[in-house]
Amino acid sequence: MPNYREDFRSRLPKPSYDELTYAADRERLYPGTNGQFTDSQTEAHKQYKDLQLENQRASNAYFNGRDNAINYVRGMPLEEGGYYVKTSASMTPKDHYGLKGKAQSLVGAEVAHARAREDVLTTNPMLYPNPGSQSQHYGYIEDHFGYADEAEEFAEFHDTHAADPDSNARDLYGRPVIRNARPTRDPYPGTIPPEGFYATEYGNTVPYVIKEKKPKRRQGR
């Protein structure tokens, strides 16, 4: 699995400047700008800001989709919801399949946004008027590469529990089952089917209380 954040840190170490040195060096690079963007810097800044909006849309699509998938199971009758809590991590396999695609799209959006910011930093080494702002920009790149790493983990998690869209296999509630799972006639009455199986007959189940920590929504930046 890629490690986007560490790869970024390896190829572009965090810059370190003091205020006076930074101001003098920036004036030499961009004489007469008085801390303002040049035309090329304004265009570069706009490019990553546009990608930031795409990034936020992809993030909303994934996290809202995940909230909806969890709430869908929470809204089921207790025994039915408990079945999905225990067999497919609190979401239906069909929703896992859809969320896998959304997580993969989020990876692409996070990487595109972070790389655009990185390009600005490498082609405009002193884009911002002071070292604090420059360091903050570097931190944002680290964050978004880190979010890409996180989204890769989300995609892998959903893939583990995802349905096969080409399979006609259904569980006892008539929903698609996890890819490659095999049917069982509940060899252990009153319990959830063992890993790798799904129930076709199901009875005397102990009700489960659905407890799922809501994911924190990140601030767009």
C-alpha positions in Angstrom: 0.0 0.0 0.0 1.4 3.5 -0.9 2.6 5.7 1.9 2.0 9.1 0.3 2.8 11.3 3.3 6.2 9.7 4.0 7.1 9.7 0.4 6.4 13.4 0.3 8.5 14.1 3.4 11.4 12.2 1.8 11.4 14.1 -1.4 10.8 17.5 0.0 12.0 18.1 3.6 10.2 20.8 5.6 11.8 24.2 4.9 13.2 26.2 7.7 13.7 30.0 7.6 13.9 32.8 10.1 11.8 35.9 9.3 14.7 38.3 8.2 16.4 35.8 6.0 13.1 34.7 4.4 12.1 38.3 3.7 15.5 39.2 2.1 15.5 36.0 0.0 12.0 36.5 -1.1 12.7 40.1 -2.2 15.6 38.9 -4.3 13.4 36.2 -6.0 10.4 38.5 -6.5 11.7 42.1 -6.4 9.1 44.8 -5.8 6.2 42.5 -5.0 6.1 43.6 -1.3 4.8 40.2 -0.2 2.1 40.0 -2.9 1.7 37.1 -5.4 3.1 37.5 -8.9 0.8 36.7 -11.8 2.2 33.2 -12.2 1.8 32.6 -8.4 -1.8 33.7 -8.5 -2.5 31.2 -11.3 -0.7 28.4 -9.5 -2.7 29.3 -6.3 -6.0 29.2 -8.2 -5.2 25.7 -9.6 -4.8 24.0 -6.3 -7.8 26.0 -4.9 -9.9 24.5 -7.7 -8.6 21.0 -6.8 -9.4 21.7 -3.2 -13.1 22.1 -4.1 -13.0 18.7 -6.0 -11.3 17.2 -3.0 -14.0 18.5 -0.7 -16.7 17.0 -2.9 -15.1 13.6 -2.9 -14.7 13.8 0.8 -18.3 14.7 1.3 -19.4 11.9 -1.0 -17.5 9.3 0.9 -18.2 10.4 4.5 -21.9 11.2 3.8 -22.2 7.8 2.1 -20.6 6.1 5.0 -22.9 7.9 7.5 -25.9 6.9 5.4 -24.8 3.2 5.2 -24.3 3.0 9.0 -27.7 4.8 9.6 -29.4 2.4 7.2 -28.4 -0.6 9.4 -29.2 1.3 12.5 -32.7 1.8 11.2 -33.4 -1.9 10.7 -35.2 -4.1 13.2 -32.8 -4.9 16.0 -32.1 -8.5 15.1 -31.7 -7.7 11.4 -29.4 -4.8 12.1 -27.4 -6.9 14.6 -26.8 -9.4 11.8 -25.0 -6.8 9.7 -23.2 -5.3 12.7 -21.6 -8.7 13.4 -21.1 -10.1 9.9 -20.2 -7.1 7.8 -18.9 -4.3 10.1 -22.2 -2.4 10.6 -22.9 -1.9 6.9 -24.5 -4.1 4.2 -22.1 -5.7 1.7 -23.8 -3.8 -1.1 -23.0 -0.5 0.6 -19.4 -1.6 1.3 -19.1 -2.2 -2.5 -20.3 1.4 -3.3 -18.2 2.9 -0.5 -15.1 1.2 -1.8 -15.4 3.1 -5.1 -16.0 6.4 -3.2 -12.9 5.8 -1.0 -10.8 5.1 -4.2 -12.1 8.4 -5.7 -11.2 10.2 -2.4 -7.6 8.8 -2.7 -7.3 10.3 -6.2 -8.8 13.6 -5.1 -6.5 13.9 -2.0 -3.4 13.1 -4.0 -4.3 15.5 -6.9 -4.9 18.3 -4.4 -1.7 17.6 -2.4 0.5 17.3 -5.5 -0.9 20.6 -6.9 0.1 22.3 -3.6 3.5 20.5 -3.7 4.1 21.7 -7.3 3.4 25.3 -6.1 5.9 24.9 -3.4 8.6 23.5 -5.6 8.1 26.0 -8.5 7.5 28.9 -6.2 9.8 28.2 -3.2 8.8 31.4 -1.4 5.2 31.7 -2.5 3.9 33.1 0.8 5.0 36.5 2.3 6.4 35.0 5.6 7.9 31.6 6.8 4.9 30.9 9.0 2.5 30.9 6.1 5.0 28.8 4.0 5.3 26.3 6.8 1.5 26.1 7.1 1.2 25.4 3.4 3.7 22.6 3.8 1.6 21.2 6.7 -1.5 21.2 4.5 0.4 19.1 1.9 1.4 16.6 4.6 -2.2 16.5 5.8 -3.7 15.7 2.4 -1.2 13.1 1.6 -2.0 11.6 5.0 -5.7 11.7 4.2 -4.9 9.8 1.0 -3.2 7.1 3.0 -6.2 7.0 5.3 -8.6 6.7 2.3 -6.5 3.8 0.9 -7.2 2.0 4.3 -10.9 2.8 3.9 -11.0 1.3 0.4 -9.2 -1.8 1.7 -11.6 -2.1 4.6 -14.7 -1.9 2.4 -13.2 -4.3 -0.1 -13.0 -6.9 2.7 -16.7 -6.7 3.3 -17.9 -5.8 -0.2 -20.5 -7.8 -2.2 -19.8 -9.1 -5.7 -22.1 -7.1 -8.1 -22.2 -10.1 -10.5 -23.2 -12.6 -7.9 -26.9 -13.7 -7.3 -26.2 -15.0 -3.8 -28.5 -13.5 -1.2 -28.6 -13.7 2.6 -31.6 -14.5 4.7 -32.8 -10.9 4.4 -32.6 -11.0 0.6 -29.5 -8.8 0.3 -26.2 -9.4 -1.6 -23.6 -11.2 0.5 -19.9 -10.6 1.0 -17.8 -11.7 -2.0 -16.7 -15.3 -1.9 -18.8 -16.1 1.2 -20.4 -19.5 1.4 -23.9 -20.3 2.6 -24.4 -22.1 5.9 -27.5 -23.5 7.5 -26.6 -22.0 10.9 -24.5 -24.8 12.3 -24.2 -23.0 15.6 -27.8 -22.1 16.5 -28.3 -18.7 18.1 -25.0 -17.3 16.9 -23.7 -15.3 13.9 -22.3 -17.4 11.1 -18.6 -17.9 11.2 -16.3 -15.7 9.2 -16.5 -16.5 5.4 -20.1 -17.8 5.7 -23.6 -16.2 5.5 -26.8 -17.3 7.0 -29.6 -18.7 4.8 -31.7 -19.7 7.8 -31.4 -17.8 11.0 -33.2 -18.1 14.3 -33.1 -17.6 18.1 -30.7 -14.7 17.7 -29.5 -12.7 20.6 -30.4 -9.1 19.8 -27.5 -6.7 19.4 -27.3 -3.0 20.2 -25.7 -1.2 17.3 -22.8 1.0 18.5 -20.8 2.8 15.9 -18.6 5.8 16.5 -19.4 8.5 14.1 -16.4 9.5 12.0 -15.1 13.0 12.6 -15.7 15.2 9.6 -12.5 17.0 8.5 -12.4 20.7 7.9 -11.7 21.5 4.2 -8.5 23.4 3.7 
